[in-house]
Amino acid sequence: MYEILAMIELAIWFGLPAWIANSMPVLFGGGPPIDGGHVLKDGRRILGNGKTIRGFIVGVALGTLMGVGQQMAAPFLQPLLETYVNITPEMSSILHMSVPGAFMLSVGALLGDLIGSFFKRRADIKSGNPAPMLDQLGFIIMALIIASPVMQASALYVVILISMTLGIHWISNAMGYLLGLKKHPW
């Protein structure tokens, strides 16, 4: 039982830089859009006004900063974790988040979000309108892909992380809506 709990905790820990990077543009974005307002030949925007240069930079910076904090906290958290489970090398690797890994998770999360926005525009889904699964999973899957050269997790951790991402994404969107930070609860 404790091992399952530790795996869930570590999967969440592993996803924190990507989650932070993906959520911070809502709070600190604004300014010029990444696509410069350009449209493609089909007359649709490349990305939309919600994807901004400042949001991207702040998201990557704060996601990476989360990784710095994780790296600093890991030596204090490992003994706590060891009190109830035998830590495997993979668990230790996830616990000791690397700064390059956090940076790559952050960049990957925001690239995944941009790719999702691009496909939403092609599908004629207006900015801010939901695209189930694309909105919730595109960022975390791309984060895992981009970060894979420097950090990997087994399939079990990835499944847990993706499952947790679905739930946390829904909760954070609902909270953002209730706090007036988002126009829609999705």
VMD Tcl script that draws the C-alpha trace (Angstrom):
set ca {
  {0.00 0.00 0.00}
  {2.77 2.46 0.93}
  {4.62 1.69 -2.28}
  {1.56 2.63 -4.36}
  {1.20 5.88 -2.41}
  {4.90 6.64 -2.95}
  {4.54 6.01 -6.67}
  {1.59 8.41 -6.88}
  {3.50 11.03 -4.91}
  {6.56 10.66 -7.14}
  {4.50 10.79 -10.33}
  {3.00 14.08 -9.14}
  {6.50 15.29 -8.17}
  {7.75 14.36 -11.64}
  {4.94 16.33 -13.31}
  {5.24 19.51 -11.21}
  {7.56 21.48 -13.53}
  {5.30 20.77 -16.52}
  {2.14 21.57 -14.57}
  {3.60 24.83 -13.26}
  {4.86 25.83 -16.71}
  {1.49 25.07 -18.28}
  {-0.54 26.98 -15.69}
  {1.55 30.11 -15.17}
  {0.73 31.82 -18.50}
  {-2.86 32.13 -17.28}
  {-1.62 34.24 -14.36}
  {1.38 36.02 -15.89}
  {0.74 35.97 -19.65}
  {-0.48 38.81 -21.77}
  {1.33 41.00 -24.22}
  {2.13 40.22 -27.83}
  {0.94 36.85 -29.14}
  {3.58 34.33 -30.19}
  {2.09 34.11 -33.68}
  {2.27 37.90 -34.10}
  {-1.39 37.92 -35.11}
  {-0.63 36.13 -38.37}
  {-3.13 33.95 -40.18}
  {-2.60 31.05 -42.52}
  {-3.95 30.82 -46.07}
  {-7.17 29.38 -44.66}
  {-7.78 32.70 -42.90}
  {-7.45 31.26 -39.40}
  {-4.98 32.42 -36.77}
  {-1.92 30.27 -36.29}
  {-2.36 30.11 -32.49}
  {-4.50 32.95 -31.12}
  {-4.12 35.83 -28.66}
  {-3.96 33.56 -25.61}
  {-0.52 32.22 -26.50}
  {1.88 35.03 -25.67}
  {5.63 35.50 -25.65}
  {5.57 36.62 -22.01}
  {3.38 33.65 -21.02}
  {5.81 31.23 -22.68}
  {8.90 32.79 -21.06}
  {7.31 33.06 -17.61}
  {5.96 29.51 -17.85}
  {9.37 28.07 -18.72}
  {11.10 30.18 -16.05}
  {8.70 29.24 -13.26}
  {8.55 25.58 -14.27}
  {12.35 25.46 -14.22}
  {12.40 27.30 -10.88}
  {10.06 24.60 -9.56}
  {12.73 22.07 -10.58}
  {15.38 24.05 -8.69}
  {13.16 23.94 -5.61}
  {12.60 20.22 -6.07}
  {16.31 19.59 -6.36}
  {16.92 21.56 -3.16}
  {14.11 19.75 -1.28}
  {15.02 16.21 -2.40}
  {17.76 15.57 0.21}
  {15.27 16.43 2.97}
  {12.40 14.44 1.46}
  {14.32 11.25 0.71}
  {14.68 10.22 4.39}
  {10.94 10.77 4.87}
  {10.16 8.59 1.87}
  {12.60 5.94 3.08}
  {10.69 5.61 6.36}
  {7.85 3.82 4.58}
  {9.27 2.36 1.34}
  {12.49 0.98 -0.06}
  {13.53 3.55 -2.63}
  {14.41 2.10 -6.01}
  {16.94 3.78 -8.32}
  {14.04 5.04 -10.46}
  {12.32 6.55 -7.42}
  {15.55 8.28 -6.42}
  {16.03 9.58 -9.94}
  {12.52 11.07 -10.00}
  {12.86 12.51 -6.49}
  {16.13 14.25 -7.37}
  {14.69 16.35 -10.22}
  {17.45 17.75 -12.41}
  {17.32 21.39 -13.44}
  {17.87 20.50 -17.13}
  {15.05 17.96 -16.77}
  {12.74 20.59 -15.24}
  {13.65 23.03 -18.01}
  {12.91 20.46 -20.71}
  {9.63 19.42 -19.04}
  {8.66 23.10 -18.93}
  {9.55 23.81 -22.56}
  {7.86 20.58 -23.64}
  {4.68 21.44 -21.74}
  {4.39 24.82 -23.42}
  {5.27 23.44 -26.85}
  {2.58 20.80 -26.36}
  {0.12 23.54 -25.47}
  {1.10 25.52 -28.58}
  {0.70 22.45 -30.78}
  {-2.71 21.83 -29.24}
  {-3.70 25.42 -29.94}
  {-2.54 25.09 -33.54}
  {-4.70 21.99 -34.06}
  {-7.66 23.62 -32.33}
  {-7.48 26.52 -34.80}
  {-7.32 24.07 -37.71}
  {-10.40 22.27 -36.33}
  {-12.14 25.67 -36.13}
  {-12.38 25.51 -32.32}
  {-12.35 29.05 -30.95}
  {-9.70 30.13 -28.47}
  {-10.82 29.24 -24.96}
  {-13.31 26.61 -26.10}
  {-12.65 23.07 -24.92}
  {-10.99 20.33 -26.92}
  {-11.28 17.31 -24.61}
  {-8.08 15.33 -24.17}
  {-6.08 17.71 -26.39}
  {-6.31 20.44 -23.73}
  {-5.58 18.08 -20.87}
  {-2.95 15.76 -22.29}
  {-1.12 17.48 -25.13}
  {1.10 19.47 -22.79}
  {2.08 16.57 -20.52}
  {2.76 14.13 -23.36}
  {4.97 16.66 -25.16}
  {6.72 17.47 -21.87}
  {7.57 13.79 -21.39}
  {8.79 13.49 -24.99}
  {10.99 16.61 -24.86}
  {12.46 15.70 -21.46}
  {13.11 12.06 -22.37}
  {16.77 12.57 -23.37}
  {17.62 13.60 -19.80}
  {14.98 11.90 -17.67}
  {12.65 8.98 -18.14}
  {10.07 7.29 -16.01}
  {8.70 3.80 -16.42}
  {5.35 3.25 -18.10}
  {3.65 2.90 -14.71}
  {4.77 6.38 -13.60}
  {3.69 7.81 -16.97}
  {0.23 6.24 -16.65}
  {-0.12 7.58 -13.09}
  {1.10 11.03 -14.20}
  {-1.32 11.17 -17.13}
  {-4.21 10.04 -14.92}
  {-3.36 12.62 -12.28}
  {-2.99 15.29 -14.98}
  {-6.55 14.71 -16.13}
  {-7.93 15.22 -12.63}
  {-5.69 18.09 -11.65}
  {-6.29 19.87 -14.96}
  {-10.02 19.75 -14.39}
  {-9.70 20.98 -10.78}
  {-7.27 23.80 -11.65}
  {-9.46 25.02 -14.50}
  {-12.53 25.04 -12.26}
  {-10.58 26.96 -9.59}
  {-9.28 29.44 -12.18}
  {-12.84 30.03 -13.35}
  {-14.15 30.46 -9.79}
  {-11.34 32.93 -9.01}
  {-12.11 34.92 -12.15}
  {-8.80 34.06 -13.83}
  {-10.45 32.13 -16.67}
  {-13.51 32.90 -18.78}
  {-14.62 29.25 -18.89}
  {-14.33 26.37 -16.39}
  {-12.55 24.12 -18.92}
}
mol new
graphics top color blue
foreach p $ca { graphics top sphere $p radius 0.5 }
foreach p [lrange $ca 0 end-1] q [lrange $ca 1 end] { graphics top cylinder $p $q radius 0.2 }
display resetview
